[in-house]
Amino acid sequence: MIAAWGCLAVYLRSDVPWDGDGAVYTLQALDGSLWERSLHAGYLGPLGLWTKVGLPPSIFGWFWGAAALVLATVFGAQLLARVPRDPRLGPAGGPAGLAPLLAPALILTAAASWRGMGTVEVYAPLATLLLGAAVALGAQRGLLAGVLLAWAGATHPSAWVLLPGLALLAGRDGPTVERAIGVAVALYVVSLGLLWPDWWSGGRGLLDLAPSDRGPFGSLQEAWRLLARDVGPAAIVLLLGLAVLPKKEAVGVALLAVGAALGLDRYTDNAGQLPVLWLTAGAAPLAVRWIDDLATARKRTLAGVGLAALLLLGVAEATTRHDAAVRAMDVEAAVLLAGGCDQDGLPWRDEVRLELLCRAR
């Protein structure tokens, strides 16, 4: 799967900045002014190191995407183990043995996932860090989970609103969760001290944020559109898996969506519900528990192939839509450059994109 994803990533890559935020982050990394927007220091720091060794910022997201696919597979296997297979059915071979791969495949059925991985933005790396924390909690590695949670908080401070849902979805025991929270809070407090006072009052400080243009209800609507329109028919696999989740984990999923709506997804041009999609994709492998109830091995195999085909068609549709968006952005960038590098009166988004495009030229 990683090899196939890598081929698609190379084909779908574009060096064109998609939005103003991504262009600004790239300019900060290239100029070494990483702390001007220290609210996202957990993202800008690694981006700066990435560019310092000569790697293009435009492929930074693909690195996080590859890590997310591996982590989603492991997380899917962890959740699958919480709903054990009926031992009377024998060992899980064939399609059922490949069930954890349904988690990364579900992620790739959303065009929003491809955009998150293929552009310079915060939300896909944030989702990867949260997936890593979920895997660490499931493996009862509280120290590692705490480090990753603190890193996620430094990447986006609203990541903390997802902690209750994440703890219920991924945590296996109270002591591990408590250790993770203690480590995360301690490290985060240290990071805030190091970033003082810009984190609060700088150009993108917490006290100087733009007014929100999306409320909680609008965010939940966006989450539904992400599932129903973007993931589309492949969402059936996820819904089947969510229906099998134990009660505690199911409540965790609901808290993730509500938490993102209350704190993370505040602007209409941000993908604030994307981390929720990536985390809940770990439940997709549980769809095979419905297949286990089928009477014969042949029926179970056919049903497993059907689920895989549904996801493959979803990936094909998502990449097609993302490819069209990439080509449209390439054309838009060419038109913007055709007007010259000294244009006045441009919207802020186009102004910073033009600056980055002119530097690259």
Summary of the structure (lengths in Angstrom):
residues: 361
radius of gyration: 20.8
end to end distance: 35.0
largest distance: 72.4
contacts: 1274
relative contact order: 0.16
helix: 79%
strand: 0%
